[in-house]
Amino acid sequence: MKYIFVTGGVVSSLGKGLAAASLGTLLEHRGLKIVMQKFDPYLNVDPGTMSPFQHGEVYVLDDGAETDLDLGHYERFTHSVLSRSNNTTSGQVYQTVLDKERRGDYLGKTVQVIPHVTDEIKARLRKLSNEQPCDIVITEIGGTTGDIEGLPFLEAIRQFIQEVGSQNAIVMHVTLVPYIKAAGELKTKPSQQSIAKLREIGLHPQILICRTEHPLGEDVRYKLSVFCNVPLDAVVEARDVDHTIYEMPLMLQHERLDDTVCRLLGLTAPPADMTGWKKFVSRVIKPKKHVKIAVVGKYIELQDAYKSIYESLTHASASADCGIDLVQVDAEELEQRPASELLRDAAGVLVPGGFGDRGVEGKIRATQYAREQGMPFLGLCLGMQVATIEFARHKCGLVGANSTEFDKHCVHPVIDLLEEQKDVTEKGASMRLGSWMTRVVEGTKAHAIYGSPEIRERHRHRYEFNMKYRKQMEDEGFVISGTSPDGALVEIIELQNHLYFLACQFHPEFKSKPNKPHPLFKGFVTACLQ
Ligand code: GLN
């Protein structure tokens, strides 16, 4: 088995995850089996308890692991099967080490970062290699070289490379080559210094991925090669993509990154045939038509908060050969200004998931507008709960209907906690999480869209549709089109006599891929085009 470790230098937000995922795409297209994982140096056990302001989206896996959004890139770009073993945080490592210490497993020794913490990191890497056999494990290390918290991971990697040999394990360093306008020059010094930091720890990157706004030029490439001690052909230009992140693998292929990786690791594999990927990219870049879709959320200003949703819209629109003009609507603004003003131009409305009451009334207004105007509507998780509240209030006459998340003592708790959630006090990993089966009711729109009576989708929520209101709502045309297999939990709802009004308690956005758009998004975009 071969190993590639992806580190980042100079600044954060360099697109390390995308670079790692893009390399994964290229190697897979060469017929190699890859596994992707991320090491996150923060002390949280998982990102599930972090605010979107801190962390962007929390990406949920089939097994219910709440993970870093880079794992979303891995799943969208590759076929690597991901589980909780594929995202290790310092929090998890320390928790294991401290549990062992309490059990007495260290037999009286002083417990230290080296070797005990580094051994635990290596053990996790080995376990993953055993559980998920493949040709290459690609490991991205979160954070930036020089961060104190990242040191144990880098030290563990140094030891690991010693153990498996440098012919089997390489380091790929993603760095920034900034352009200084006044001098009209690209600067290599920050990269030299971040490489020097790695060398101090005993790591010697063999590949440099240079994030840059301008072409590198032979002189800059030469300089980076000499000062950073990497072969000239391993200085890889990664210019800002023009249109879409899905161009990145093609750009890296043009730079022959996959050839270099195969050479360094002694792998022989046929060249990557990227025809299907290129077709997808060209549909994204040159759509035949455009459609405006409004996303109504409370984290609208954060690029990363609804990442998987935006990607899913891209996949769906590419398959419909159209481009999406996103209308990002701040839910709180809808509480001040009429929906007709803010949503007038949009062809459809999407209400994403969320927690807490901020902006909820605005989302309810957007939903009411979409329902009354016959505009396509897609509600995801909180979006389904909002659609339920709206319908209860305005179609069933249930004045004061709400979720007990927002109003504990509301008169009509149409969305409520399950009994088993009522005693939960811990916040971490205590929601209904991961992949659950849904039975889709025959004769419904959801059934037509999925084309299957049984589906599996990923969840991340605490509150549920309150079955006490089922009959009252159904009598007014509210359709429950998907439930848990025992019929106890509502998973999909839709409205009769509406072009496309559909909402689900789960998160379909976690299962959409470039050439495999999710049916609910595809159905939504198609309806918006109509
Ligand atoms: N806050 C809601 C719940 O916990 C919805 C969660 C979500 O949208 N992910 O049930």
Boltz pocket constraint, residues with backbone or C-beta under 6 A from the ligand:
constraints:
  - pocket:
      binder: B
      contacts: [[A, 352], [A, 353], [A, 354], [A, 355], [A, 356], [A, 380], [A, 381], [A, 382], [A, 383], [A, 405], [A, 460], [A, 461], [A, 462], [A, 463], [A, 464]]
      max_distance: 6.0
